Amino acid sequence: MTLFFQETLFDNSAMIIISFMVAFTTYYLINSSREYFLSFLYLPASKSPTNAKLLGGLGFTTGITAAVVYLTATHTQSSLVTKSDLSFVLFSLIPVTLLTVSGYIDDRFEIRARYKLALQLLAISTFASYTTFHVALNQPLVVFGSSVVLGILLINGTNLLDGLDTMTVKLGIVVSLAFAYLGMKSESSVVILISACTIAVLGSFYLFNREPARIYMGEIGGSVVGFLFYTQATLCYKNLIKFQNGYKAFSWVIIACSLPLCELGISFLRRVIMKKSPFRGDKLHLHYILKSKYKLSASATSTFMAILYGSIFSLGYVVAKYSLPQLGALVSVALIVSFYVSTCYKEWASTISESLSKNLFLYFEEKTVHVLNSETLNNISVTVMKSSTKNRRSKKAA
């Protein structure tokens, strides 16, 4: 298995180098763009303290596309990449292009959440239709539906893991290494290569995203990186079912995807419980809380989370290997959720209390009851008059 991994990387080292160089060139052009020079790449991040620019996701699109085109042009009969896997990767360029265009429009003009979700569904269902036709021998509707749900969750979960400088780079490398292991286990050289190219593009992005960041991912980045994870998950499942049943194969995939899936699920439920829109961002994600709670830098927070999740993934794979894949997936998800809740519960609870107090204040303010501010009460004086004995007797007689 290790020899297969080494041969795959050695035979296709040029492909990995090309992905790095093309992505680096894209980032260099974005960083050099001005209003009057390469204006279509010039998009400053409005809230950036370092005047960083958006559209960092374009590097993933150009780098991966260049790698796939090179792999297709140099493919031979003796190649470790099968024709079936190559056709999957080639077809994936269609939804990648769609996600890139929609992400670019969103970065420029901010499209509504429902339209964004509709475009994601179009891209995911297009790829899921193609893969279901080639993978699902039984229950194609179940496979198609599961594939679409997984794709949507991965894209949006990955998008949430982009809150700090270098965070996407470090967490993306951990997830890519998890898929590389699955590619080695399922003897899928194309999964190994996509993982290697993704790491290469992340490496080039790091040069522009490290503190202080000059380029941010933008909407393109989260969508395209999430779709790359989804493509690898589909290819892993396709090749794992050759050796084991579908439930076990899917469990292996869930371990690799557990981080973005848990991030999205926890964020969604938290916002629903707090009676907020699930689609509206906030600062209650784990990385924000870790950064403020322990006074860490963005880079230190990202490194800590990468090491933590790398350890969780490793433990999940050990449990899956020596017991059951389903148990390994359960352990991975349970550990991530436990760490989230134990670290963030106090901040979440205090925010919920503040929200309830504010809503209660507004409720009384809308009624006939007048709510007085404490500052107003400071200006109020109460004088108690002591009535005379004669007055009290007269009142009593009356």
C-alpha positions, 0 to 999 in steps of 0.5 A, a space after each residue: 500500500 505504501 509502495 502504491 502511494 510512493 509510485 503514484 506521487 513519483 509518476 505524477 510529480 510534474 502534475 503536483 508542481 504544475 498545480 502549485 505554479 499555476 495557483 501561485 501565478 493566480 495569487 500573484 496576479 490577484 495581489 498585484 491587481 489594481 482598479 486600473 490594472 487587472 481590474 476583474 481580479 481587484 476586489 478589496 475585502 471591505 472589513 479587512 484591517 490589512 487591506 487584503 483582497 478577495 478571490 483567493 478561491 480562484 487559485 484553487 480553480 486554476 491550479 486544480 484545472 491545470 493539473 487535471 488537464 495535464 493528467 488527461 493529456 499525459 494519460 497512458 494505458 500503463 498509468 496508475 490512474 484508471 480511465 473511470 477515475 479520470 472521467 470522474 475528475 474531468 466531469 468534476 470541472 463542470 460543477 467547479 466552473 459553475 461554483 467559481 462563477 457563482 462565487 465570483 458573482 457573490 463576492 462582487 455583488 452579494 447574491 441572496 442565500 437562497 439563490 446561492 443554495 440553488 446554484 450549489 444544488 445545481 452543481 452538486 446534483 449535476 455531479 451526483 447524477 453522473 457519479 450515481 449512474 456509474 457507482 450505484 448498482 442498487 438503490 440509485 435514488 438513495 445513493 443520489 439523495 445521499 450524495 447531494 446532501 453530503 455535497 451540500 453539507 461539505 461545501 457549506 461546512 468548509 465555507 464556515 472553516 474560513 474565519 482566520 488567517 491560515 485556517 483554511 490552509 492548515 485544516 485543509 491540509 489535515 482533511 486532504 491527508 485524511 483523504 490521501 490515506 483513504 486513497 491509499 487504502 482504496 488503491 485509488 491513485 487519483 484520490 491521492 493526486 487530488 489530495 496532493 494537488 490540493 495541498 500544493 495549492 494550499 501551500 501557495 495560498 499560504 504565502 499570501 494568506 499568512 499574517 498579515 493576510 494579503 488575500 482572503 478565500 472569498 466565496 469561491 474558495 469555500 465552495 471549490 475546496 468543499 467540492 474538492 473534498 466532495 469529489 474525493 469522498 465520492 471517488 473513495 466510496 467508488 473504490 472502497 465498495 470493491 473491497 467492502 459493503 456500502 455502509 462500511 465504505 461510507 463510514 470511512 468517508 464520514 471520518 474524513 469529512 467529520 470536521 466540516 460536517 460537524 462544523 455545519 451541524 453545530 453552527 446550524 443547531 446553535 443558531 436555531 436554538 438561539 432563534 437566529 437565522 441559520 444562514 446569518 454569520 456570527 462570532 460564536 464559532 470555535 475558532 473565534 472563541 478559542 482566539 478570544 478566550 486564550 488570547 491566541 493569534 490567528 495563526 496559533 489558533 489555526 495550528 492548534 485546531 489542525 493538530 487537534 483534528 489531526 489527532 481526532 482523525 488518526 484515532 478515528 481511523 485506528 478505531 475503524 481499522 481494528 474494529 468497525 468503520 461505523 464505530 470509527 466514524 462515531 468516535 470521530 464525530 463524538 470527539 469533535 462535538 464534545 470538544 466544541 460543546 465543552 469549550 464553547 458552552 459558557 459563551 453560547 449560554 451567556 449569549 442566549 441569556 443576553 438575548 433572552 433578557 433583551 427580548 424580555 425588555 423589548 416585550 415589556 417596552 411594547 406593552 403599557 408597562 413602562 420600563 425605566 432605565 437605571 440612570 433615570 432612577 438616579 434622578 428620582 427622589 422620594 420624600 416621606 411625610 409624617 402626618 400629625 397625631 391630630 390628622 390621624 385621629 380626624 381621618 380615623 373619625 371620618 
